[in-house]
Amino acid sequence: MEQLPIIGSDTRLFVLGVIHRDESGPELLHDWMKRIKPDVITLEFSNYGLMFRRGRGAELKKRIREFLKAFINENEPYNREALSVLFSFVDLPYEYETASRYSNEHNIPLYLIDMDVFSYLKLQKVDELLSAENIKKVLYETGGNGNHNEKAKAKMFFEKGITIVPYTDEMYIRDRHMGDRIAILMKYYKDKRFLHICGWQHLQDPYNLYSLLNPVKAFIYDKAICV
């Protein structure tokens, strides 16, 4: 790993690893996009996920708020991070909102290239996840700060090469699909600069699914390149 060099005109694909639900994410991502100046953006997000959140997001957030009024006792501590995770499950991710805004401002295409099937399977459980019983359980469970944990895991990987997060079969299928989509788009948009935004775990790429595209990989925080 090394510090990100001055970005040259010959680089066609950047793969930027982010931490989902990170409060610092929108500003950091916007700074990276300003520096890379992509002509095309691809995102680890599905069209089904977008349509679901647009269609049911307001209803589900209202449900959470109504349950909160019934459950939260101001004199009793509750897990604020868990509450944030519940809302983020039905909110549009900052990666989409930031990339979409940049895309509109600069009149460049944004493609959501993750697989709809996995989004569908995950989001089918939303009513169970947001049941009154489960929300109450989540609010009062103990645990550390998830994003801090994610940053620690990412730091271990990028700085010491220690893999704590396993690379799953699902990640392999999704990365193969997204890599194929990017390859097709790169053939269509010849000589254009691409930015692919994904969770930092996908930078592991143990099967070199993106290697034929000769990407420059970077982590949103420490600007390390994985080669």
Solvent accessible surface area in square Angstrom, and as a share of the most:
residue,aa,sasa,rsa
1,M,114,0.51
2,E,103,0.46
3,Q,134,0.60
4,L,18,0.09
5,P,73,0.46
6,I,163,0.83
7,I,34,0.17
8,G,30,0.29
9,S,114,0.74
10,D,126,0.66
11,T,25,0.14
12,R,76,0.28
13,L,0,0.00
14,F,5,0.02
15,V,2,0.01
16,L,1,0.01
17,G,0,0.00
18,V,1,0.00
19,I,2,0.01
20,H,68,0.30
21,R,126,0.46
22,D,7,0.04
23,E,166,0.75
24,S,51,0.33
25,G,1,0.01
26,P,48,0.30
27,E,127,0.57
28,L,46,0.23
29,L,0,0.00
30,H,65,0.29
31,D,67,0.35
32,W,9,0.03
33,M,0,0.00
34,K,104,0.44
35,R,97,0.35
36,I,2,0.01
37,K,138,0.58
38,P,7,0.04
39,D,54,0.28
40,V,1,0.00
41,I,0,0.00
42,T,0,0.00
43,L,3,0.01
44,E,24,0.11
45,F,20,0.08
46,S,1,0.01
47,N,73,0.38
48,Y,52,0.20
49,G,1,0.01
50,L,17,0.08
51,M,123,0.55
52,F,23,0.09
53,R,31,0.11
54,R,157,0.57
55,G,61,0.59
56,R,67,0.25
57,G,3,0.03
58,A,81,0.63
59,E,83,0.37
60,L,0,0.00
61,K,50,0.21
62,K,124,0.52
63,R,61,0.22
64,I,0,0.00
65,R,124,0.45
66,E,88,0.40
67,F,50,0.21
68,L,26,0.13
69,K,172,0.73
70,A,79,0.62
71,F,46,0.19
72,I,35,0.18
73,N,73,0.37
74,E,149,0.67
75,N,142,0.73
76,E,82,0.37
77,P,120,0.76
78,Y,40,0.15
79,N,29,0.15
80,R,162,0.59
81,E,48,0.21
82,A,11,0.08
83,L,26,0.13
84,S,62,0.40
85,V,56,0.32
86,L,4,0.02
87,F,41,0.17
88,S,31,0.20
89,F,32,0.13
90,V,2,0.01
91,D,45,0.24
92,L,48,0.24
93,P,38,0.24
94,Y,27,0.10
95,E,8,0.03
96,Y,20,0.08
97,E,80,0.36
98,T,3,0.02
99,A,0,0.00
100,S,22,0.14
101,R,126,0.46
102,Y,8,0.03
103,S,10,0.06
104,N,118,0.60
105,E,112,0.50
106,H,97,0.43
107,N,141,0.72
108,I,28,0.14
109,P,44,0.28
110,L,41,0.21
111,Y,61,0.23
112,L,15,0.08
113,I,0,0.00
114,D,18,0.09
115,M,40,0.18
116,D,68,0.35
117,V,76,0.44
118,F,49,0.20
119,S,22,0.14
120,Y,101,0.38
121,L,98,0.49
122,K,110,0.47
123,L,3,0.01
124,Q,95,0.42
125,K,129,0.55
126,V,2,0.01
127,D,65,0.34
128,E,128,0.58
129,L,51,0.25
130,L,0,0.00
131,S,40,0.26
132,A,39,0.30
133,E,146,0.65
134,N,38,0.20
135,I,0,0.00
136,K,107,0.45
137,K,137,0.58
138,V,23,0.13
139,L,0,0.00
140,Y,68,0.26
141,E,82,0.37
142,T,133,0.77
143,G,62,0.60
144,G,57,0.55
145,N,67,0.34
146,G,28,0.26
147,N,31,0.16
148,H,115,0.51
149,N,72,0.37
150,E,38,0.17
151,K,59,0.25
152,A,55,0.43
153,K,62,0.26
154,A,0,0.00
155,K,115,0.49
156,M,62,0.28
157,F,36,0.15
158,F,1,0.00
159,E,97,0.43
160,K,141,0.60
161,G,53,0.51
162,I,76,0.38
163,T,76,0.44
164,I,87,0.44
165,V,25,0.14
166,P,93,0.58
167,Y,40,0.15
168,T,61,0.35
169,D,119,0.62
170,E,72,0.32
171,M,19,0.08
172,Y,64,0.24
173,I,64,0.33
174,R,32,0.12
175,D,0,0.00
176,R,117,0.43
177,H,59,0.26
178,M,0,0.00
179,G,6,0.05
180,D,82,0.43
181,R,76,0.28
182,I,0,0.00
183,A,29,0.22
184,I,112,0.57
185,L,17,0.08
186,M,16,0.07
187,K,151,0.64
188,Y,165,0.63
189,Y,44,0.17
190,K,150,0.63
191,D,132,0.68
192,K,90,0.38
193,R,37,0.14
194,F,0,0.00
195,L,0,0.00
196,H,0,0.00
197,I,0,0.00
198,C,2,0.01
199,G,1,0.01
200,W,4,0.02
201,Q,34,0.15
202,H,9,0.04
203,L,4,0.02
204,Q,29,0.13
205,D,6,0.03
206,P,73,0.46
207,Y,135,0.51
208,N,96,0.49
209,L,43,0.21
210,Y,2,0.01
211,S,58,0.38
212,L,175,0.87
213,L,32,0.16
214,N,126,0.65
215,P,25,0.15
216,V,34,0.19
217,K,22,0.09
218,A,3,0.02
219,F,8,0.03
220,I,2,0.01
221,Y,75,0.29
222,D,49,0.25
223,K,87,0.37
224,A,10,0.08
225,I,8,0.04
226,C,23,0.14
227,V,159,0.91
